Amino acid sequence: MHCQYILQLSLLTLLSLPGTLAQTWSVWYRDRDRITVICASKGSSVVFDCIYSYPANQRVGRKIWFTPRGDTKQDGSQLGDGVFNTSGLTNKSRYSGRTEFYDQDNNCTLKLNNVTEDDSGRFFFRFEANTSNQPPQGFTGSWGVDLTIPVLSLKLNENGPVKERDHVTLACTSTCNPPQMEFLWFKDGRPLPGVSGVHGGQYRLGPLSPNDTGSYSCGLGKGTSTPILLDVRYAPRNVSVKVSPSHEVVEGSRLTLTCSNNANPAAETYTWFQRTGTLTSLRLGMGKEHTFHEIDSDDSGLYFCMAQNAVGSQNSTEQEVKVIESAHLMVVLAAFGALFLVTAVIVVLFIYIKRWKLNTAEKKLPTKPVPQKATLSRPEDIYENMKWSAKPITDPDDMNYAELNFRPAPSPRMQRK
């Protein structure tokens, strides 16, 4: 409906021009006395308004829209690439299916759909007419229609670094700006939420936060600008201290404090402090790490770091370090040794008592005694181990007694046998 309204309005405007067109060879575009300029966004449709006339004794034949290409003259005196041809010939394939020709009365308007950057250029209308006894005569409308596909560019209206809580404006411009042109806005290639289109080519952001950092671009139709990076800078945040190997160390050990944070740009300086009072502290040194190569008991206390960049600074939370003295360590080791010794004694006593109970139970069982007596068969055996004492035995306690068992000697009768 919108295109039909434009065509009807354009046709009425052209027909209302002074003088009559009925008896002359002529082609009129939207602008009568100059080149008609049309700026269209990529992917949109454009309408080339056109009306023509010819002598009444002529009969119109072929109608052509073309665009000069290459070495052909740009004034329309030479045919270039065919855009539309009523005969269906010599049309360039890139225009196939994208043209609509309004061939009605003296209307020669052409609509070109889904325009691309390659469509930029000047377009002309030409028609041929003749009488019955003459060859066709062609006429091309001068001036023509100049189609421009805008080149978009995006700029940031801020000079210098952009910081957190600042306000900025993104300005999108093109090589041609039709009135009420609607711009589209993108961040990291995705449409910005809640922004379907902005008139005037400006998009305002603020107060800025780190989440606003990204690649921004603007668009018209299907065309987009070269993206620009919005880099939101902010002071260090989430500053923290890591204690390695642990918060409790033995006197003389090595201990390292490491300061970490999140900042843009990265923190340039780190300063270390030890808390000495409620509102006072002792500056220890500079650097991302602070190391105690042989920590002393006096080093026990609260420590924190300050990270700083060009935007600002922030302190970390305090971390407590406890240094265990060597004497204290000996006491602790002695306590552990005593505990180990007591445990060992208890285990030994337990094993001894268990074995004693086992032996006692075995002794209570009834046993059959086995007598062990010496048996002597010959008289010589009785006196074999007897020796004379050099000293007479007078004390009965010095006497040793032994039990002797005599086996009767065999009888002569048994020996004979």
Beta strands, then each sheet from edge to edge (+ up, - down):
strand 1: 26-29
strand 2: 36-39
strand 3: 46-48
strand 4: 50-53
strand 5: 59-67
strand 6: 81-85
strand 7: 99-104
strand 8: 107-112
strand 9: 121-130
strand 10: 137-140
strand 11: 145-148
strand 12: 152-156
strand 13: 162-163
strand 14: 168-174
strand 15: 182-187
strand 16: 190-191
strand 17: 198-199
strand 18: 202-205
strand 19: 214-220
strand 20: 223-224
strand 21: 228-230
strand 22: 232-244
strand 23: 248-250
strand 24: 255-264
strand 25: 269-275
strand 26: 281-286
strand 27: 289-292
strand 28: 301-308
strand 29: 313-315
strand 30: 319-324
strand 31: 375-376
strand 32: 405-406
sheet 1: 1+ 4-
sheet 2: 2+ 11+ 9- 5+ 6-
sheet 3: 2+ 11+ 9- 10+
sheet 4: 3+ 8- 7+
sheet 5: 12+ 14- 18+
sheet 6: 13+ 22+ 24- 27+
sheet 7: 16+ 15- 17+
sheet 8: 16+ 15- 19+ 20-
sheet 9: 16+ 15- 19+ 21-
sheet 10: 23+ 30+ 28- 25+ 26-
sheet 11: 23+ 30+ 28- 29+
sheet 12: 31+ 32+
end
